[in-house]
């Protein structure tokens, strides 16, 4: 299977697409220049409300909505972490060693959060779930620093090995190895990718993770008026102290293997960042990181734009004329399976079974593509045969085993409904795949279409006056074809001579939309 990562860097956002055998599997979008409150970020927050009924507190971390911290997310070492935080803030001369703080009794599974926290208390917290809809971030006080081969957990002081590593001798080797190199007071979770890794590689990564933790503590120790990236909070001592890796680097950290065919990037700065990271984790694969220099938008070149428009709408087709209808509510996602007008088999029961099996393939693909989380209710086509129902459940269950997100699949109910729960840590990918009517622009009335090229030329003249020559104008492929008609006497040639502007196609644009750029 050929895996590729396509990175589209724009001025407002970075879009990251993962493809397998040229089929789009995941799409991530990250806004640039904003506080994203990403999973993994560490904050020095302040308790704003204590909610005994929920056994939770709301914490100010600088987001417009207060973040949520439940009692069970305090972690067993919360009291030790609290004492360490107080010591670090009170003595800013150096980062205190974890062993310098007396280990406190562990926090049990049962208890009341009001016994540990009150309004005004400050504490270290980490984002485990990004803001979704009207809800603020979800937090934990059990801090962890994720790496490629392991996860560092301050104060845990134990080594655990991923259950996905099945070979008992390898599990024992990794546990003994990491136990011998980890600093006192730290715990480590050994990830699946660490299998067969050498001690030098693991030791090097462990030191980097410890350094990231110590850097976060140094940020905590800085005075309030320092230039540390401040939050939107009115409380200046509420701030970000440890930032998760860039989303692009984070995806590569979690997903990149030596089987990756390539990582294509259209921005020189991001290309260098990715190249440097890959050179650390897999030097032999660094040549697979490539800087895309084509004139066509990178997502158009690798067919990402078309796949997003066909795969992210409310209605999604699958083989043999079937289609899914995907709707989102506040509480859950619903997916309705329809067979369309075509019949694969004359027998109705067999026909329903075959369409449901095809639909299952597309549904599992959609869950991953859109990163749908929470409760998902799937309304399959009704089947009476119990054997068919069991086979469908087994098929969905087997497909979901390849999903990296935590999930649970329940058998079909007597009404033909299947319930799936899937871990939700960030908002599901949403994209409006509809386009405004190219003739009326949504107004119900149209202006003379002959004026469109005149309006485009006016825009070109204005943009050239403001930014100078050398701009690139992106047009819908149909409009581009019209502007290119006539070769030397075409609009494309005349605008190039007169304004020094170059024309390019962009499939993501509506029929009469335009986009200017300073780079080709």
BAVEXMAR-75100 format. One record per residue (C-alpha): chain; x, y, z; residue in three letters; residue number from 1. Coordinates in steps of 0.001 Angstrom, whole numbers, plus 500000, padded with zeros to 6 digits. Example, Ala and Ser with C-alpha at 12.3 -4.5 7.8 and 13.67 -1.06 7.14 Angstrom:
BEGIN
  ch      c1      c2      c3   aa    i
   A  512300  495500  507800  Ala    1
   A  513670  498940  507140  Ser    2
end
This chain:
BEGIN
  ch      c1      c2      c3   aa    i
   A  500000  500000  500000  Unk    1
   A  501393  503382  498946  Unk    2
   A  500940  506093  501592  Unk    3
   A  501524  509770  500893  Unk    4
   A  501151  512937  502930  Unk    5
   A  500185  516075  500997  Unk    6
   A  500706  519393  502829  Unk    7
   A  499053  522526  501429  Unk    8
   A  500379  525658  503167  Unk    9
   A  498304  528808  502648  Unk   10
   A  498436  532196  504350  Unk   11
   A  495392  531490  506562  Unk   12
   A  495611  527740  507147  Unk   13
   A  497583  524549  506636  Unk   14
   A  495716  521569  505178  Unk   15
   A  497208  518087  505530  Unk   16
   A  495885  515170  503469  Unk   17
   A  496806  511517  503949  Unk   18
   A  496288  509219  500979  Unk   19
   A  496594  505455  500699  Unk   20
   A  496883  504095  497160  Unk   21
   A  495879  507592  495968  Unk   22
   A  492601  507478  497926  Unk   23
   A  492049  510270  500456  Unk   24
   A  491917  508777  503960  Unk   25
   A  492311  511731  506336  Unk   26
   A  492178  515506  506031  Unk   27
   A  493295  517935  508735  Unk   28
   A  492976  521714  508642  Unk   29
   A  494816  524008  511022  Unk   30
   A  494289  527768  511230  Unk   31
   A  497472  529836  511305  Unk   32
   A  498213  532694  513665  Unk   33
   A  495508  531773  516204  Unk   34
   A  495362  530177  519635  Unk   35
   A  494215  526717  518604  Unk   36
   A  494042  525049  522048  Unk   37
   A  495326  521896  520419  Unk   38
   A  495418  518494  522082  Unk   39
   A  498676  518200  524041  Unk   40
   A  499070  521885  524914  Unk   41
   A  499963  522494  528583  Unk   42
   A  498493  525494  530442  Unk   43
   A  498883  527136  533798  Unk   44
   A  495188  527615  534545  Unk   45
   A  492997  528977  537312  Unk   46
   A  489891  527317  538770  Unk   47
   A  486819  529471  538096  Unk   48
   A  483959  527243  539237  Unk   49
   A  483619  524116  541333  Unk   50
   A  480680  521904  540339  Unk   51
   A  480099  519265  543049  Unk   52
   A  477116  517816  541143  Unk   53
   A  479386  517050  538183  Unk   54
   A  482377  516254  540409  Unk   55
   A  484336  518614  538185  Unk   56
   A  485741  522126  537958  Unk   57
   A  485782  524710  535182  Unk   58
   A  489235  526136  534541  Unk   59
   A  490283  529339  532811  Unk   60
   A  493030  528531  530286  Unk   61
   A  492488  531589  528112  Unk   62
   A  489746  530213  525870  Unk   63
   A  486471  532128  525514  Unk   64
   A  484713  529190  527183  Unk   65
   A  486023  527792  530441  Unk   66
   A  487653  524368  530118  Unk   67
   A  486315  521243  531855  Unk   68
   A  488312  519110  534312  Unk   69
   A  486663  516046  535869  Unk   70
   A  487761  514417  539122  Unk   71
   A  488828  511229  537294  Unk   72
   A  491156  513334  535131  Unk   73
   A  493158  514665  538083  Unk   74
   A  495437  511634  537869  Unk   75
   A  496761  509562  540741  Unk   76
   A  499826  511835  541167  Unk   77
   A  497901  515133  541316  Unk   78
   A  499006  516051  544844  Unk   79
   A  502664  515503  543956  Unk   80
   A  502260  517573  540786  Unk   81
   A  500620  520371  542807  Unk   82
   A  503483  520480  545309  Unk   83
   A  506003  520478  542453  Unk   84
   A  504183  523368  540729  Unk   85
   A  504241  525443  543935  Unk   86
   A  507967  524784  544355  Unk   87
   A  508720  525683  540725  Unk   88
   A  506793  528965  540932  Unk   89
   A  508244  529963  544307  Unk   90
   A  511867  529328  543292  Unk   91
   A  512497  530567  539758  Unk   92
   A  516288  530105  539780  Unk   93
   A  516274  526606  538274  Unk   94
   A  513950  523803  537211  Unk   95
   A  513482  521598  540291  Unk   96
   A  514187  517897  539891  Unk   97
   A  511171  515652  540225  Unk   98
   A  512944  513735  542968  Unk   99
   A  513234  516950  545035  Unk  100
   A  509492  516846  545812  Unk  101
   A  508202  514408  548394  Unk  102
   A  505826  511905  546800  Unk  103
   A  502298  512440  548105  Unk  104
   A  499555  509801  548555  Unk  105
   A  497818  508886  545317  Unk  106
   A  494393  510241  544397  Unk  107
   A  491897  507378  544410  Unk  108
   A  489285  506531  541787  Unk  109
   A  486498  507586  544130  Unk  110
   A  486381  510977  545787  Unk  111
   A  485205  514567  545463  Unk  112
   A  487078  517162  543462  Unk  113
   A  486059  519829  546004  Unk  114
   A  488406  518117  548477  Unk  115
   A  491369  518930  546212  Unk  116
   A  490489  522168  544385  Unk  117
   A  488710  525424  545182  Unk  118
   A  487965  528613  543236  Unk  119
   A  491145  530610  542600  Unk  120
   A  493553  527655  542757  Unk  121
   A  496149  527548  539988  Unk  122
   A  497311  524281  538485  Unk  123
   A  498988  522669  535506  Unk  124
   A  496564  521138  533015  Unk  125
   A  496784  519646  529536  Unk  126
   A  494225  519705  526709  Unk  127
   A  492843  516247  525876  Unk  128
   A  489962  517382  523684  Unk  129
   A  489777  520505  521555  Unk  130
   A  486804  522904  521793  Unk  131
   A  483836  521362  519969  Unk  132
   A  480644  523232  519088  Unk  133
   A  479672  525275  522170  Unk  134
   A  481926  523388  524572  Unk  135
   A  485322  524525  525782  Unk  136
   A  488434  522322  525876  Unk  137
   A  488533  519111  527953  Unk  138
   A  491481  518918  530356  Unk  139
   A  493560  516494  532364  Unk  140
   A  496018  517138  535189  Unk  141
   A  497882  513932  534296  Unk  142
   A  500545  515577  532142  Unk  143
   A  502219  513600  529354  Unk  144
   A  504697  514501  526591  Unk  145
   A  504195  512420  523441  Unk  146
   A  507074  511311  521248  Unk  147
   A  507289  508974  518295  Unk  148
   A  508371  505865  520207  Unk  149
   A  507268  506680  523735  Unk  150
   A  505180  508951  525935  Unk  151
   A  506816  510631  528932  Unk  152
   A  504718  510927  532105  Unk  153
   A  506243  513047  534899  Unk  154
   A  505737  511596  538409  Unk  155
   A  504286  508267  537179  Unk  156
   A  507628  506454  537819  Unk  157
   A  506694  503251  535962  Unk  158
   A  507188  501728  532515  Unk  159
   A  504323  500344  530466  Unk  160
   A  504523  498737  527011  Unk  161
   A  501863  498993  524307  Unk  162
   A  499576  495957  524217  Unk  163
   A  499900  495974  520406  Unk  164
   A  503432  494620  520802  Unk  165
   A  502554  490937  521063  Unk  166
   A  505963  489265  521276  Unk  167
   A  506604  488664  524976  Unk  168
   A  510403  488681  524647  Unk  169
   A  510297  492066  522891  Unk  170
   A  507952  493491  525524  Unk  171
   A  510344  492361  528256  Unk  172
   A  513376  493774  526382  Unk  173
   A  511753  497185  525908  Unk  174
   A  510566  497381  529499  Unk  175
   A  513989  496532  530902  Unk  176
   A  515755  498853  528463  Unk  177
   A  513568  501888  529166  Unk  178
   A  513646  501212  532910  Unk  179
   A  517444  501419  532786  Unk  180
   A  517630  504746  530886  Unk  181
   A  514707  506773  532225  Unk  182
   A  515392  509485  534830  Unk  183
   A  514137  509028  538392  Unk  184
   A  510561  510209  538923  Unk  185
   A  509425  509853  535322  Unk  186
   A  507079  507244  533884  Unk  187
   A  507153  506040  530287  Unk  188
   A  504615  504430  527969  Unk  189
   A  506420  502573  525199  Unk  190
   A  504520  502953  521923  Unk  191
   A  504086  500313  519211  Unk  192
   A  506598  502030  516912  Unk  193
   A  509359  501339  519456  Unk  194
   A  509347  497647  518556  Unk  195
   A  512858  496468  517585  Unk  196
   A  514323  499956  518222  Unk  197
   A  517874  500253  519568  Unk  198
   A  518802  501757  522926  Unk  199
   A  520610  504722  521341  Unk  200
   A  517504  505811  519454  Unk  201
   A  515208  505432  522478  Unk  202
   A  517639  507195  524813  Unk  203
   A  517966  510134  522397  Unk  204
   A  514191  510563  522163  Unk  205
   A  513746  510234  525918  Unk  206
   A  516192  513089  526476  Unk  207
   A  514277  515259  524000  Unk  208
   A  510992  514583  525828  Unk  209
   A  512536  515425  529205  Unk  210
   A  513898  518632  527665  Unk  211
   A  510401  519573  526437  Unk  212
   A  508993  519041  529948  Unk  213
   A  511747  521155  531510  Unk  214
   A  511185  523883  528913  Unk  215
   A  507499  523988  529920  Unk  216
   A  508502  524395  533580  Unk  217
   A  510918  527194  532641  Unk  218
   A  508028  528953  530890  Unk  219
   A  505970  528488  534054  Unk  220
   A  508723  530129  536084  Unk  221
   A  508938  533211  533872  Unk  222
   A  507464  536405  535371  Unk  223
   A  503916  537404  534408  Unk  224
   A  505096  540248  532213  Unk  225
   A  507382  538021  530119  Unk  226
   A  506925  537615  526388  Unk  227
   A  505566  534138  526824  Unk  228
   A  502643  533622  524441  Unk  229
   A  499696  534995  526427  Unk  230
   A  496157  533693  526347  Unk  231
   A  492938  535619  525844  Unk  232
   A  492299  535506  529572  Unk  233
   A  492078  538721  531606  Unk  234
   A  494133  536893  534231  Unk  235
   A  497700  537468  533002  Unk  236
   A  499019  534535  535055  Unk  237
   A  496848  532117  533046  Unk  238
   A  498959  531128  530085  Unk  239
   A  500257  528528  527688  Unk  240
   A  503527  527055  528951  Unk  241
   A  504024  524005  526742  Unk  242
   A  502913  523786  523136  Unk  243
   A  502288  520559  521272  Unk  244
   A  504291  520023  518114  Unk  245
   A  502983  521640  514951  Unk  246
   A  499984  519620  513704  Unk  247
   A  501863  518641  510554  Unk  248
   A  504893  517427  512512  Unk  249
   A  502558  515721  514998  Unk  250
   A  500861  513748  512228  Unk  251
   A  504224  512694  510820  Unk  252
   A  505363  511706  514317  Unk  253
   A  502344  509453  514797  Unk  254
   A  501942  508079  511294  Unk  255
   A  505178  508224  509346  Unk  256
   A  506821  504890  508599  Unk  257
   A  509545  503846  506205  Unk  258
   A  506736  502573  503957  Unk  259
   A  505644  506147  503171  Unk  260
   A  506162  506810  499463  Unk  261
   A  506510  510574  499868  Unk  262
   A  505641  513716  501790  Unk  263
   A  504786  516522  499352  Unk  264
   A  504935  520120  500654  Unk  265
   A  504294  523350  498735  Unk  266
   A  506069  525697  501173  Unk  267
   A  509851  525956  501547  Unk  268
   A  509815  526787  505286  Unk  269
   A  507483  523917  506183  Unk  270
   A  509480  521626  503883  Unk  271
   A  512631  522346  505907  Unk  272
   A  510840  521710  509229  Unk  273
   A  509475  518371  508044  Unk  274
   A  512772  517396  506463  Unk  275
   A  514663  518097  509691  Unk  276
   A  512178  516069  511738  Unk  277
   A  512241  513092  509363  Unk  278
   A  516055  513208  509355  Unk  279
   A  515906  512629  513136  Unk  280
   A  513340  509815  513170  Unk  281
   A  514142  508051  509884  Unk  282
   A  517299  509370  508182  Unk  283
   A  517032  506816  505400  Unk  284
   A  513647  508255  504359  Unk  285
   A  514550  511953  504293  Unk  286
   A  514764  511906  500474  Unk  287
   A  511052  511135  500371  Unk  288
   A  510227  514599  501680  Unk  289
   A  509771  516683  498536  Unk  290
   A  509176  520365  497867  Unk  291
   A  506336  520736  495365  Unk  292
   A  507125  523399  492761  Unk  293
   A  504354  522802  490229  Unk  294
   A  502166  525646  488943  Unk  295
   A  498956  523708  489603  Unk  296
   A  497603  523919  493207  Unk  297
   A  499035  520967  495108  Unk  298
   A  495618  519588  496110  Unk  299
   A  494481  519703  492475  Unk  300
   A  497665  517956  491333  Unk  301
   A  497154  515024  493701  Unk  302
   A  493363  514863  493178  Unk  303
   A  492608  515901  496774  Unk  304
   A  490186  518709  495845  Unk  305
   A  487965  516428  493764  Unk  306
   A  487938  513712  496427  Unk  307
   A  487015  516232  499142  Unk  308
   A  484106  517560  497083  Unk  309
   A  482805  514078  496305  Unk  310
   A  483486  512599  499745  Unk  311
   A  482604  515332  502244  Unk  312
   A  479088  516248  501206  Unk  313
   A  475872  515334  502997  Unk  314
   A  475198  512636  500384  Unk  315
   A  478059  510257  499565  Unk  316
   A  477826  507576  496906  Unk  317
   A  479360  504111  496960  Unk  318
   A  479519  501146  494584  Unk  319
   A  476572  499965  492472  Unk  320
   A  474550  503154  492870  Unk  321
   A  474128  503068  496651  Unk  322
   A  474552  506182  498737  Unk  323
   A  474832  507401  502330  Unk  324
   A  473106  510396  503878  Unk  325
   A  475196  511779  506757  Unk  326
   A  473619  514241  509199  Unk  327
   A  474988  515856  512322  Unk  328
   A  473029  516870  515414  Unk  329
   A  474168  518271  518756  Unk  330
   A  474095  514798  520315  Unk  331
   A  475153  512408  517543  Unk  332
   A  475835  511662  513889  Unk  333
   A  473279  509689  511902  Unk  334
   A  474121  507739  508735  Unk  335
   A  471319  506430  506533  Unk  336
   A  472106  503672  504023  Unk  337
   A  470224  503666  500703  Unk  338
   A  470468  501230  497803  Unk  339
   A  469298  503575  495053  Unk  340
   A  467333  502251  492097  Unk  341
   A  469780  499547  491006  Unk  342
   A  469403  495958  492246  Unk  343
   A  472407  493625  492541  Unk  344
   A  470258  490544  493255  Unk  345
   A  466626  489768  492577  Unk  346
   A  466161  488404  496083  Unk  347
   A  465357  491385  498347  Unk  348
   A  467096  489961  501431  Unk  349
   A  470296  489167  499536  Unk  350
   A  470170  492552  497808  Unk  351
   A  469878  494371  501166  Unk  352
   A  472761  492333  502601  Unk  353
   A  475108  493067  499685  Unk  354
   A  474360  496802  499737  Unk  355
   A  474855  496918  503502  Unk  356
   A  478265  495238  503167  Unk  357
   A  479316  497768  500509  Unk  358
   A  477969  500608  502647  Unk  359
   A  479984  499386  505642  Unk  360
   A  483246  499855  503714  Unk  361
   A  482350  503447  502855  Unk  362
   A  481025  504243  506357  Unk  363
   A  484267  503196  508058  Unk  364
   A  486190  505228  505474  Unk  365
   A  483972  508257  506176  Unk  366
   A  484468  508012  509957  Unk  367
   A  488207  508268  509465  Unk  368
   A  488087  510831  506658  Unk  369
   A  485843  513242  508569  Unk  370
   A  487274  512280  511977  Unk  371
   A  483728  511760  513224  Unk  372
   A  483572  511158  516967  Unk  373
   A  481006  510645  519698  Unk  374
   A  477888  508570  519049  Unk  375
   A  477207  507409  515486  Unk  376
   A  473881  505763  514639  Unk  377
   A  473834  503810  511353  Unk  378
   A  470480  502927  509787  Unk  379
   A  471258  499964  507552  Unk  380
   A  468767  498542  505053  Unk  381
   A  466423  496162  506904  Unk  382
   A  467443  492484  506919  Unk  383
   A  465509  489604  508473  Unk  384
   A  468215  486938  508227  Unk  385
   A  470062  486679  511575  Unk  386
   A  473109  485234  509828  Unk  387
   A  473282  488286  507552  Unk  388
   A  473004  490589  510563  Unk  389
   A  475884  488810  512316  Unk  390
   A  478066  488879  509178  Unk  391
   A  477459  492617  508796  Unk  392
   A  478410  493255  512415  Unk  393
   A  481562  491121  512064  Unk  394
   A  482489  493015  508881  Unk  395
   A  482145  496442  510499  Unk  396
   A  484007  495240  513589  Unk  397
   A  486911  493938  511474  Unk  398
   A  487113  497164  509450  Unk  399
   A  487143  499316  512590  Unk  400
   A  490105  497383  514032  Unk  401
   A  492353  499406  511699  Unk  402
   A  491076  502702  513151  Unk  403
   A  493640  504365  515454  Unk  404
   A  490913  506175  517429  Unk  405
   A  489380  504374  520408  Unk  406
   A  485999  502977  519433  Unk  407
   A  483233  500517  520241  Unk  408
   A  480842  498754  517851  Unk  409
   A  477514  497303  519023  Unk  410
   A  475428  494656  517185  Unk  411
   A  472357  495576  515153  Unk  412
   A  469177  496259  517084  Unk  413
   A  465846  494741  516098  Unk  414
   A  465159  497964  514197  Unk  415
   A  468249  497509  512002  Unk  416
   A  470279  500230  513740  Unk  417
   A  473962  499908  514625  Unk  418
   A  475570  502109  517266  Unk  419
   A  479251  503025  517044  Unk  420
   A  481122  505201  519522  Unk  421
   A  484403  506735  518455  Unk  422
   A  486861  508860  520393  Unk  423
   A  486370  512551  519714  Unk  424
   A  489305  514853  520468  Unk  425
   A  488687  517607  517894  Unk  426
   A  485773  518852  515762  Unk  427
   A  484797  516665  512813  Unk  428
   A  485973  517843  509405  Unk  429
   A  483285  519893  507723  Unk  430
   A  483334  521299  504211  Unk  431
   A  480606  523017  502225  Unk  432
   A  480842  521227  498888  Unk  433
   A  477997  523210  497321  Unk  434
   A  478707  526227  495137  Unk  435
   A  476835  529467  494634  Unk  436
   A  475001  529566  491291  Unk  437
   A  477622  530904  488846  Unk  438
   A  475103  533001  486941  Unk  439
   A  473016  534688  489645  Unk  440
   A  475477  534395  492594  Unk  441
   A  472565  533329  494802  Unk  442
   A  470397  536376  494036  Unk  443
   A  467958  534797  491620  Unk  444
   A  468838  537383  488960  Unk  445
   A  471798  537525  486623  Unk  446
   A  473885  540287  485154  Unk  447
   A  475009  540125  481524  Unk  448
   A  477604  537345  481402  Unk  449
   A  479532  539254  478744  Unk  450
   A  480612  541661  481493  Unk  451
   A  482406  538998  483540  Unk  452
   A  485755  539240  481730  Unk  453
   A  485582  543027  482001  Unk  454
   A  485103  542713  485764  Unk  455
   A  488033  540281  486009  Unk  456
   A  490224  542721  484087  Unk  457
   A  489225  545503  486483  Unk  458
   A  490268  543277  489404  Unk  459
   A  493584  542528  487675  Unk  460
   A  494271  546243  487110  Unk  461
   A  493483  547010  490778  Unk  462
   A  495593  544155  492172  Unk  463
   A  498515  545021  489879  Unk  464
   A  498359  548649  490957  Unk  465
   A  498427  547624  494638  Unk  466
   A  500933  544750  494499  Unk  467
   A  502847  545235  491260  Unk  468
   A  503379  542807  488385  Unk  469
   A  504145  539099  488739  Unk  470
   A  500832  538080  490353  Unk  471
   A  499075  534781  489675  Unk  472
   A  495336  534677  488969  Unk  473
   A  493511  531413  489685  Unk  474
   A  490306  530686  487754  Unk  475
   A  487805  527855  487522  Unk  476
   A  489028  525375  484840  Unk  477
   A  486121  526250  482504  Unk  478
   A  486819  529991  482735  Unk  479
   A  490554  529329  482372  Unk  480
   A  489876  527388  479172  Unk  481
   A  487802  530296  477821  Unk  482
   A  490515  532832  478720  Unk  483
   A  493148  530658  477003  Unk  484
   A  491204  530323  473747  Unk  485
   A  492997  531857  470772  Unk  486
   A  496628  531385  471854  Unk  487
   A  498449  534640  470996  Unk  488
   A  495216  536620  470830  Unk  489
   A  493650  535091  473937  Unk  490
   A  492697  536998  477070  Unk  491
   A  495412  535042  478864  Unk  492
   A  498114  536315  476468  Unk  493
   A  496810  539905  476459  Unk  494
   A  496622  540099  480265  Unk  495
   A  500149  538660  480518  Unk  496
   A  501522  541318  478160  Unk  497
   A  499582  544199  479682  Unk  498
   A  499633  543380  483401  Unk  499
   A  502381  540765  483749  Unk  500
   A  499892  538360  485335  Unk  501
   A  499887  534587  484945  Unk  502
   A  496736  532456  484842  Unk  503
   A  496340  529111  486589  Unk  504
   A  493495  526627  487084  Unk  505
   A  492019  525892  490531  Unk  506
   A  489316  523229  490888  Unk  507
   A  488320  524473  494343  Unk  508
   A  486938  527752  492954  Unk  509
   A  483343  528337  491909  Unk  510
   A  482611  529030  488266  Unk  511
   A  482935  532804  488491  Unk  512
   A  485252  533070  491466  Unk  513
   A  488803  534399  491285  Unk  514
   A  491814  534205  493561  Unk  515
   A  495045  536187  493386  Unk  516
   A  498390  535026  494736  Unk  517
   A  501896  536402  494796  Unk  518
   A  503439  532962  494147  Unk  519
   A  502810  530441  491376  Unk  520
end
